[in-house]
Amino acid sequence: MQAIARLIDKVKSRDDDDVVDRANYVYSALMFGMFALITMAKQYVGEPLQCWVPPEFKGSWEKYSESYCFVENTYYIKMAEQLPKGPRQQYELQYYQWVGFMMMGQMIFFVLPKAVWNSLHLKTGLAIQSLISTSKLTMKKGQDAMIKDNIEKDMVKASQYMKNLHRFNKDKIDSQSSKPINAKFWNGYITKLYILFKILNLSNSVIQLYVLNQFLGPKYTFFGYGLLMDLLQGKEWEESGHFPRVTYCDVMVRLPGDVKTTYTLQCVLAINMFNEKIYIFIWFWLFLLSVINFLNLCNWLFLVLSEDNAVKFIRTQLAYKNVNLTVEKTKEFMGSYLYLDAVTTLRLVQLNCGDFVSSDLINYLYQDYKPKEEKDSQPEALEEKRPPLITP
């Protein structure tokens, strides 16, 4: 449990992502953690299963039988049907003991993509969270009308991060210039990691939905929807067989004289009343989250693969500061000073801090770029052009 707590602490809500990412590693993880605690408390603190035992079962025998049935599975047969005389394994309910552990596992799988993103992008030495936290501090100070010098110090610190990001990309690309494939890999390394993060989020939600559908509802193509329709149409568990409240359990007892007798006990699984409602909610949550993850991934792919979109973003941000650049001038600025990673990071700043802060930061970067631009315009001071924002 301590290891799980440390993992969650490492991936708690940060500012280096968007709200859809946080819906995965924060909201979904918290939801599954809460459901896991509820079900495990009911199972291991309360009485998840109670059985109607024969009169000769006294005291400890009753407790033993209930514990045995909980561990060894119960099975469900409709009340109107005869109990089969042969093996009854095909009727067994094999999930209810593991619901809490399954939910705990689902919680861990929701935070793993974030752990991968944090681990890989922090190895570059460039902490996007620090940049956005500094930018948020700038925004807060601006709202509180604090001293201008302090605001400028924070903005300079944020712009310095962007310069370090620029230097990181340049050094990596220059060092791999003789290897075109490696150069392309490092041009947009952090952006590719972020897209991988989103692919992992989508894969996780889709796989969990598929496993849930197969594990709990092979009778329905869409388990949660089918179960909800059953409830709305008045089709109770007695008819559908999903999350039955009354089940059976066979307990074999060895009597004196080595006589073996099997008792069939009728048991109440009260916890299935909670499991039914919880899993309907979980199914719809995973379905909706998968759709949102897919749309969010498509949106980010469009943003990072479209140079025209990047140009429009930079021009719009600079226009807030009354800096109006042509499309060509903007492309020169991006091709000579901003790499793909810089534009991606600036988008995250804009999403987390708003246009006021992101436009300020981009304007700082442009003002730092302008002298170089003027120097480059002189024939004797021509400088080698850096790789374009989007590589083929």
C-alpha positions as CSV (number, residue, x, y, z in Angstrom):
1,M,0.0,0.0,0.0
2,Q,2.9,2.3,0.7
3,A,4.3,1.7,-2.8
4,I,0.9,2.6,-4.2
5,A,0.7,5.8,-2.1
6,R,4.2,6.8,-3.3
7,L,3.2,6.2,-7.0
8,I,0.0,8.3,-6.6
9,D,2.0,11.1,-4.8
10,K,4.4,11.2,-7.8
11,V,1.5,11.6,-10.3
12,K,-0.8,13.9,-8.4
13,S,-2.3,16.8,-10.3
14,R,0.4,18.8,-12.1
15,D,0.3,21.6,-14.6
16,D,2.2,19.9,-17.4
17,D,-0.9,18.5,-19.1
18,D,-4.5,19.3,-20.0
19,V,-7.8,18.7,-18.3
20,V,-8.4,15.5,-20.3
21,D,-5.2,14.0,-18.9
22,R,-6.2,14.9,-15.4
23,A,-9.6,13.2,-16.0
24,N,-7.5,10.0,-16.4
25,Y,-4.8,10.1,-13.7
26,V,-6.6,12.2,-11.1
27,Y,-10.4,11.9,-11.3
28,S,-10.5,8.3,-12.6
29,A,-7.8,7.1,-10.2
30,L,-9.6,8.8,-7.3
31,M,-12.9,7.3,-8.3
32,F,-11.6,3.8,-8.5
33,G,-9.7,4.2,-5.3
34,M,-12.9,5.4,-3.5
35,F,-14.9,2.5,-5.0
36,A,-12.2,0.0,-4.0
37,L,-12.3,1.2,-0.4
38,I,-16.1,1.0,-0.3
39,T,-16.2,-2.6,-1.6
40,M,-13.3,-3.8,0.5
41,A,-14.7,-2.3,3.6
42,K,-18.0,-4.1,3.0
43,Q,-16.2,-7.3,2.3
44,Y,-13.6,-7.5,5.0
45,V,-15.1,-5.3,7.7
46,G,-18.8,-6.0,7.3
47,E,-20.6,-9.2,6.3
48,P,-20.5,-9.6,2.5
49,L,-22.2,-12.9,2.5
50,Q,-24.7,-14.6,4.9
51,C,-26.0,-18.1,4.4
52,W,-29.1,-20.0,5.6
53,V,-27.6,-23.1,7.3
54,P,-29.1,-26.3,8.5
55,P,-30.2,-26.4,12.2
56,E,-27.3,-28.7,13.1
57,F,-24.8,-26.0,12.1
58,K,-24.1,-24.1,15.4
59,G,-22.0,-21.0,16.1
60,S,-18.5,-21.5,14.6
61,W,-19.9,-23.9,11.9
62,E,-22.1,-21.2,10.5
63,K,-19.2,-18.7,10.4
64,Y,-16.9,-21.3,8.8
65,S,-19.5,-22.2,6.2
66,E,-20.0,-18.5,5.2
67,S,-16.2,-17.9,5.1
68,Y,-15.8,-21.0,2.9
69,C,-18.6,-20.0,0.5
70,F,-17.1,-16.5,0.2
71,V,-13.7,-17.8,-0.7
72,E,-14.7,-20.8,-2.8
73,N,-17.3,-19.0,-4.9
74,T,-21.1,-19.4,-4.9
75,Y,-23.2,-20.2,-8.0
76,Y,-26.5,-18.8,-9.3
77,I,-29.5,-20.8,-10.4
78,K,-32.9,-19.2,-11.0
79,M,-35.4,-20.0,-8.3
80,A,-37.8,-21.6,-10.8
81,E,-35.1,-24.0,-12.1
82,Q,-33.9,-27.3,-10.6
83,L,-30.5,-27.4,-9.0
84,P,-28.2,-29.4,-11.4
85,K,-27.1,-32.8,-10.0
86,G,-23.7,-32.8,-11.8
87,P,-20.8,-30.3,-11.7
88,R,-21.9,-26.7,-11.1
89,Q,-18.7,-24.8,-11.9
90,Q,-20.2,-23.3,-15.0
91,Y,-22.8,-21.4,-12.8
92,E,-20.2,-20.0,-10.4
93,L,-19.7,-16.3,-9.7
94,Q,-16.0,-15.8,-9.7
95,Y,-15.7,-12.1,-9.4
96,Y,-17.2,-10.8,-6.2
97,Q,-14.2,-11.6,-3.9
98,W,-11.9,-9.7,-6.3
99,V,-13.9,-6.6,-7.0
100,G,-12.0,-4.4,-4.5
101,F,-8.6,-5.6,-5.8
102,M,-9.7,-5.2,-9.4
103,M,-10.6,-1.6,-8.8
104,M,-7.3,-1.0,-7.0
105,G,-5.5,-2.4,-10.1
106,Q,-7.6,-0.2,-12.4
107,M,-6.6,2.8,-10.3
108,I,-2.9,1.9,-10.7
109,F,-3.3,1.5,-14.5
110,F,-4.8,5.0,-14.7
111,V,-1.8,6.6,-13.1
112,L,0.8,4.6,-15.0
113,P,0.7,6.7,-18.3
114,K,1.3,9.8,-16.2
115,A,4.2,8.1,-14.4
116,V,5.7,7.3,-17.8
117,W,5.3,10.9,-19.1
118,N,6.8,12.3,-15.9
119,S,9.7,9.9,-15.9
120,L,10.7,10.3,-19.5
121,H,10.3,14.1,-20.0
122,L,12.0,15.0,-16.7
123,K,15.0,13.0,-17.8
124,T,15.7,15.8,-20.3
125,G,16.2,18.2,-17.4
126,L,13.3,20.4,-18.6
127,A,10.5,20.5,-16.1
128,I,7.4,21.8,-17.9
129,Q,5.6,21.9,-14.6
130,S,8.1,24.5,-13.3
131,L,7.6,26.7,-16.3
132,I,3.8,26.6,-16.0
133,S,3.9,27.0,-12.2
134,T,6.1,30.1,-12.7
135,S,3.7,31.4,-15.3
136,K,0.8,30.9,-12.9
137,L,2.7,32.8,-10.3
138,T,3.1,35.6,-12.8
139,M,-0.7,35.5,-13.5
140,K,-1.5,35.6,-9.8
141,K,0.8,38.5,-9.2
142,G,-0.7,40.3,-12.2
143,Q,-4.2,39.8,-10.8
144,D,-3.1,41.1,-7.4
145,A,-1.5,44.1,-8.9
146,M,1.8,43.4,-7.2
147,I,5.1,45.1,-8.0
148,K,6.0,45.0,-11.7
149,D,9.6,44.1,-11.0
150,N,8.6,40.8,-9.4
151,I,6.3,40.0,-12.3
152,E,9.1,40.6,-14.8
153,K,11.5,38.4,-12.8
154,D,9.0,35.6,-13.0
155,M,8.5,36.2,-16.7
156,V,12.3,36.3,-17.3
157,K,12.5,33.0,-15.5
158,A,9.8,31.5,-17.7
159,S,11.4,32.8,-20.8
160,Q,14.8,31.3,-19.7
161,Y,13.1,27.9,-19.5
162,M,12.0,28.3,-23.1
163,K,15.5,29.3,-24.1
164,N,16.8,26.1,-22.4
165,L,14.2,24.1,-24.3
166,H,15.4,25.7,-27.5
167,R,19.0,24.9,-26.6
168,F,18.2,21.3,-25.8
169,N,16.5,20.7,-29.1
170,K,19.3,22.5,-31.0
171,D,22.1,20.5,-29.3
172,K,20.4,17.2,-29.8
173,I,19.6,17.9,-33.5
174,D,23.1,19.3,-34.2
175,S,24.8,16.3,-32.6
176,Q,22.7,14.0,-34.8
177,S,22.9,16.0,-38.0
178,S,24.9,13.3,-39.7
179,K,22.1,10.8,-38.8
180,P,18.9,12.1,-40.4
181,I,16.7,9.6,-38.6
182,N,18.1,10.5,-35.2
183,A,17.8,14.2,-35.9
184,K,14.1,13.8,-36.8
185,F,13.6,11.9,-33.5
186,W,15.0,14.7,-31.4
187,N,13.2,17.4,-33.3
188,G,10.0,17.4,-31.2
189,Y,11.1,14.8,-28.6
190,I,8.9,16.2,-25.8
191,T,6.0,16.6,-28.1
192,K,6.3,13.0,-29.1
193,L,6.4,11.9,-25.5
194,Y,3.2,13.9,-24.8
195,I,1.4,12.3,-27.7
196,L,2.6,8.9,-26.4
197,F,1.1,9.9,-23.0
198,K,-2.2,10.5,-24.7
199,I,-2.0,7.2,-26.7
200,L,-1.4,5.4,-23.4
201,N,-4.4,7.1,-21.8
202,L,-6.6,6.1,-24.7
203,S,-5.3,2.5,-24.8
204,N,-5.8,2.1,-21.1
205,S,-9.5,3.3,-21.1
206,V,-10.4,1.2,-24.1
207,I,-8.7,-2.0,-22.8
208,Q,-10.3,-1.5,-19.4
209,L,-13.7,-1.1,-21.1
210,Y,-13.2,-4.2,-23.2
211,V,-12.0,-6.3,-20.2
212,L,-15.0,-5.1,-18.1
213,N,-17.4,-6.0,-20.9
214,Q,-15.9,-9.5,-21.3
215,F,-15.6,-10.2,-17.7
216,L,-19.0,-9.1,-16.4
217,G,-21.3,-9.0,-19.4
218,P,-20.6,-11.5,-22.2
219,K,-24.4,-11.6,-22.7
220,Y,-24.4,-8.0,-23.8
221,T,-22.3,-6.3,-26.5
222,F,-22.5,-3.1,-24.3
223,F,-22.6,-4.4,-20.8
224,G,-23.4,-1.1,-18.9
225,Y,-26.0,0.0,-21.4
226,G,-27.7,-3.5,-21.4
227,L,-27.8,-3.7,-17.6
228,L,-29.2,-0.2,-17.3
229,M,-31.9,-1.0,-19.9
230,D,-32.8,-4.1,-17.8
231,L,-33.3,-2.0,-14.7
232,L,-35.3,0.7,-16.6
233,Q,-37.6,-2.0,-18.1
234,G,-38.1,-3.7,-14.7
235,K,-36.0,-6.7,-15.5
236,E,-34.5,-7.6,-12.1
237,W,-31.5,-9.7,-11.3
238,E,-33.7,-12.8,-10.8
239,E,-34.4,-12.8,-14.5
240,S,-31.1,-11.4,-15.9
241,G,-28.8,-13.2,-13.6
242,H,-26.4,-10.2,-13.4
243,F,-25.2,-9.4,-9.9
244,P,-27.6,-11.9,-8.2
245,R,-28.4,-11.3,-4.5
246,V,-29.3,-14.9,-3.7
247,T,-26.9,-17.6,-4.6
248,Y,-26.0,-21.2,-3.6
249,C,-22.9,-22.8,-2.1
250,D,-22.0,-26.5,-1.7
251,V,-20.2,-27.3,1.6
252,M,-18.8,-30.8,2.1
253,V,-18.6,-32.0,5.7
254,R,-16.7,-35.0,7.0
255,L,-18.6,-36.7,9.7
256,P,-17.4,-39.3,12.2
257,G,-16.8,-42.7,10.6
258,D,-15.3,-40.9,7.5
259,V,-18.8,-40.2,6.2
260,K,-18.8,-37.2,3.7
261,T,-22.0,-35.2,3.4
262,T,-22.5,-32.2,1.1
263,Y,-24.8,-29.5,2.2
264,T,-26.3,-27.0,-0.3
265,L,-26.6,-23.6,1.4
266,Q,-28.6,-20.6,0.2
267,C,-26.7,-17.4,0.6
268,V,-27.4,-13.7,0.4
269,L,-24.7,-11.6,-1.5
270,A,-25.7,-8.2,-0.2
271,I,-22.6,-6.6,-1.7
272,N,-23.9,-7.3,-5.2
273,M,-26.5,-4.6,-4.6
274,F,-23.6,-2.1,-4.5
275,N,-21.6,-3.8,-7.2
276,E,-24.4,-3.5,-9.7
277,K,-24.8,0.3,-9.4
278,I,-21.0,0.9,-9.2
279,Y,-20.3,-1.1,-12.4
280,I,-23.1,0.6,-14.3
281,F,-21.5,3.9,-13.5
282,I,-18.0,2.6,-14.2
283,W,-19.0,1.3,-17.6
284,F,-20.5,4.6,-18.7
285,W,-17.5,6.5,-17.3
286,L,-15.0,4.3,-19.2
287,F,-17.1,4.6,-22.4
288,L,-17.3,8.4,-22.2
289,L,-13.7,8.7,-21.2
290,S,-12.6,6.6,-24.2
291,V,-14.5,8.8,-26.5
292,I,-13.0,12.0,-25.0
293,N,-9.5,10.5,-25.0
294,F,-9.9,9.7,-28.7
295,L,-11.1,13.1,-29.6
296,N,-8.4,14.8,-27.5
297,L,-5.7,12.7,-29.2
298,C,-7.0,13.6,-32.6
299,N,-7.1,17.3,-31.7
300,W,-3.5,17.2,-30.4
301,L,-2.3,15.3,-33.5
302,F,-3.9,18.0,-35.6
303,L,-2.3,20.8,-33.6
304,V,1.3,19.3,-33.7
305,L,1.2,18.1,-37.3
306,S,-0.2,21.3,-38.8
307,E,2.3,24.0,-39.3
308,D,-0.4,26.4,-40.4
309,N,-2.2,25.8,-37.1
310,A,1.0,26.6,-35.2
311,V,1.6,29.8,-37.2
312,K,-2.0,30.9,-36.5
313,F,-1.5,30.2,-32.7
314,I,1.8,32.3,-32.5
315,R,0.3,35.1,-34.6
316,T,-2.8,35.3,-32.5
317,Q,-0.8,35.3,-29.2
318,L,1.5,38.1,-30.5
319,A,-1.5,40.1,-31.7
320,Y,-2.7,40.3,-28.1
321,K,0.5,42.3,-27.5
322,N,0.0,44.5,-30.6
323,V,2.7,42.6,-32.5
324,N,1.4,41.9,-35.9
325,L,3.5,39.5,-38.0
326,T,3.0,38.2,-41.5
327,V,2.7,34.5,-42.0
328,E,6.3,34.5,-43.5
329,K,7.8,36.4,-40.6
330,T,6.0,34.1,-38.1
331,K,7.4,31.0,-39.9
332,E,10.9,32.6,-39.8
333,F,10.5,33.2,-36.0
334,M,9.4,29.6,-35.5
335,G,12.0,28.1,-37.8
336,S,14.9,30.1,-36.4
337,Y,14.0,30.3,-32.7
338,L,11.0,28.1,-31.8
339,Y,11.0,24.3,-32.2
340,L,8.0,22.0,-32.2
341,D,8.5,21.4,-28.5
342,A,8.5,25.1,-27.7
343,V,5.1,25.5,-29.5
344,T,3.7,22.5,-27.7
345,T,4.9,23.8,-24.3
346,L,3.4,27.3,-25.1
347,R,0.1,25.6,-25.9
348,L,0.2,24.0,-22.4
349,V,1.0,27.4,-20.8
350,Q,-2.0,28.8,-22.7
351,L,-4.3,26.0,-21.6
352,N,-3.3,26.2,-17.9
353,C,-2.7,29.9,-17.5
354,G,-4.7,31.6,-20.2
355,D,-4.0,33.9,-23.1
356,F,-2.8,36.8,-20.8
357,V,0.2,34.9,-19.6
358,S,1.0,32.9,-22.7
359,S,0.9,36.0,-24.9
360,D,3.3,37.8,-22.5
361,L,5.7,34.8,-22.6
362,I,5.6,34.6,-26.4
363,N,6.2,38.3,-26.7
364,Y,9.2,38.0,-24.4
365,L,10.6,35.3,-26.6
366,Y,9.9,37.4,-29.8
367,Q,11.6,40.5,-28.3
368,D,14.7,38.3,-27.5
369,Y,14.6,37.0,-31.1
370,K,14.3,40.3,-32.8
371,P,18.0,41.4,-32.6
372,K,19.0,38.1,-34.1
373,E,16.5,38.6,-36.8
374,E,18.0,42.0,-37.6
375,K,21.5,40.7,-37.5
376,D,20.5,37.8,-39.8
377,S,19.2,40.3,-42.3
378,Q,22.8,41.6,-42.8
379,P,24.6,39.7,-45.6
380,E,27.9,39.4,-43.6
381,A,26.2,37.9,-40.6
382,L,24.2,35.2,-42.2
383,E,23.7,32.3,-39.8
384,E,22.9,28.7,-40.7
385,K,19.1,28.1,-40.6
386,R,17.9,25.7,-38.1
387,P,15.5,22.8,-38.9
388,P,11.8,23.7,-39.7
389,L,9.1,23.3,-37.1
390,I,7.6,20.3,-38.8
391,T,9.9,17.7,-40.3
392,P,8.7,15.6,-43.2
